[in-house]
Amino acid sequence: MTVPIEYYVLLSMAVFCIGLFGVLTRRNALMFLMSVELMLNAANINLIAFAFYHGNVTGQVFALFTMALAAAEVAVGLGIILVLYRNFRDVDVTVPSAMRW
Amino acid sequence: MESAFEFAPAIALFPLAAFVIALLFGRQLPKRGALVGIVATGASLVFSLWAALAVATVGSHREPLFEWAVGEPTSETGVEGIEFTFGILLDPLSTLMLVIVSLIALLVHVFSLGYMNAEGETGLPRYYAELGLFTFSMLAFVFADNLLMAFIFFELVGLCSYLLIGFWFRTESAPSAAKKAFLVTRFGDYFFLLGVVAIAATFGTLGFAGEGSFVEAAGEAIDAGESLFGVDPELWVTITGLLVLGGVIGKSAQFPLHTWLPDAMEGPTTVSALIHAATMVAAGVYLVARMFGYYALSPTALAVIAFVGAFTALFAATMGVVKDDIKQVLAYSTISQYGYMMLGLGVGGYVAGVFHLMNHAFFKALLFLGAGSVIVLAHHKQDMWEMGGLKSKAPVTYYTFLAGALALAGIIPFSGFWSKDEILYDALIVGIEQPVFLLAYAMALLAVFFTGFYTFRMVFLTFHGEPRSDAVRDPHPVGLSIKLPLVVLGVLAVVAGVANLAPVAKLTGLEITFLEGWLEGGIGEASYLAYSGAVFEGAEAVYATGVIGTESTTVLVAAGVSLLLAFSGAGAAWRLYGVPEPVRHTESLGGAYRLLRANYYQDEYQVWLASGFTLPLARAADRFDQGVIDGVVNGVSSVSLFGSGRLKRLQTGIVTNYAALLVLGFLALLVALGVHGGWFL
């Protein structure tokens, strides 16, 4: 028995909205990063669900790419967070606001 | 004889070599480069004579030497790609001019030994180098076989005269005179350049003569009646011809671009002799003669040439009457005489115009070198009122100068009479049938009187009477290098008329019009035979000619009237100034005297044109440029600067805000797309 596609879409939408909410409200950089991961994985769910639904593997391949990308992103993001902490003794993303005009 | 043609480029290259040698090694050379120049111009003269002899025996010769660009066939009538070349054209006209130019240049170099070297001038290597370059440019201009090459060397001639007029560049007046000469002639040359481009674009060829010349192409276009650039071919030939004429008017100092020539007297007198007789000023009239076949296709252009010439002849002659500086008098006489040549060419008197060009080269070089000798004698005084009584103290200068003056005044049997009379005769016979040309004839005739007057006023004031200053009571002696060129030119001024005794030939039926016979040869349509056929014969003749009674009476009447006027002018000068203590009679002319002294306010109005008209116009254009064109550009930048100054407040530096903006923007885009795509209906 198969799960209808609507459930997958609803699940991914929920995960995405949780991630979006995290990005917009959290101040802790680590939480921020985790929220971004959630949004990426919401997209992954969609990709795989529709790939399964259509019966080809293109979407799965894309999901793999996304995971690689997410890993790279985390590596860079954690690096940034380390530097952030070293400079500000804090990982609050609203504190460093000098990077503007 | 054929080999003369192979060596022909050397005619111009000798002076070029002299230029290089004098420039690089002039300081070490004996006489500071004068001898190099003399040898080079002497060699040019020999090779020119050889080339002329070859033309006489073998015939004319045209040869491209160097091709520097080939263009696409985009011209109006030409079918082949246009070629830009350097080439030589040796025909009767060009070889005659080569001989004249190299002879005058040689004599000027010799004279310079006495005039410049003996006076201990500084900068002599520069002087001789520039003389060499000047001679080179003119010789190359003369044997140019196409209009573009002619234009290039025409410009080079202008540059050299600029350099030489400004030779004494430490004085105040010489550099300004040089600048004036350069700018005024450049103004004319601007039109010349337009003409060259127009002719090249129309006919796809720039050759003067022979197969594939623009003259031939223009004739064919007119015969075929095809329209050129949407206008009648004859009108187009007139337009392009008049554009080229702009350069001629500038160089040959015709009204209204004559103002530079009197100022050019600031240069050394030898340079004036070269400029007036053989090079710079002669280049303009020579160009008209060179492309006479082209002008012969357009009656309008010929009439313009005739009237510009006649008016200039009279206009300049009247100004010459009141000048006190001996060189100034000669300068105005040059303008006037070139006016005669233009008149002669304009009424179809090709031989007459070229004949006067030749005679004028001899007697004007003689007069200028004579004036140079007088200036040496008078310890570098040029005001004729400080001279007088030089006749007995400097007989060689006096008698040669007198020969030149008689030729200039047109007194029989000196050379100037024969050529000037022929021009007047040609104007008269055309005027009998087309009365409008009688006006040109009348102006030229009146100028004869003034010419006689100012010429002999100059002679009497300079040589006769009592000495009027200490300088001429004890004249500085002149050497052989001064006397020799004067004697050579003096003989030529007396006998050169023999070349074409047209009135005598017409009266007696003898075949003694040698110059006419010489000019009848040539390549293709570029010969006197073709020209006279185009202008006077056939159904499409430009001019009809008439006679008073018979041809003989016309000849006698024309010669008689001009001689009478010349004698009365000379006689009036004799009565007024041929006395021991002459007084300034011209000052009693009152308002006319002031008008003539001020040169008809020509300089003033031209300066006004520059400062009162062109300058405000340029200012307005500048304001438009700065205000409107730059204003738009600057406005765009300041609007974006101002706008982004406000807009940058959006950036807070806080990542969360950016993320919110991103999401909001995405949502807005989604809503907009939805509304546009009709999702909500």
Interface residues (C-beta under 8 A of the other chain):
Chain A: L20 V23 L24 T25 R27 F32 V93 T94 P96 S97 A98 M99 R100 W101
Chain B: K648 Q651 T652 G653 I654 V655 T656 A659 A660 V663
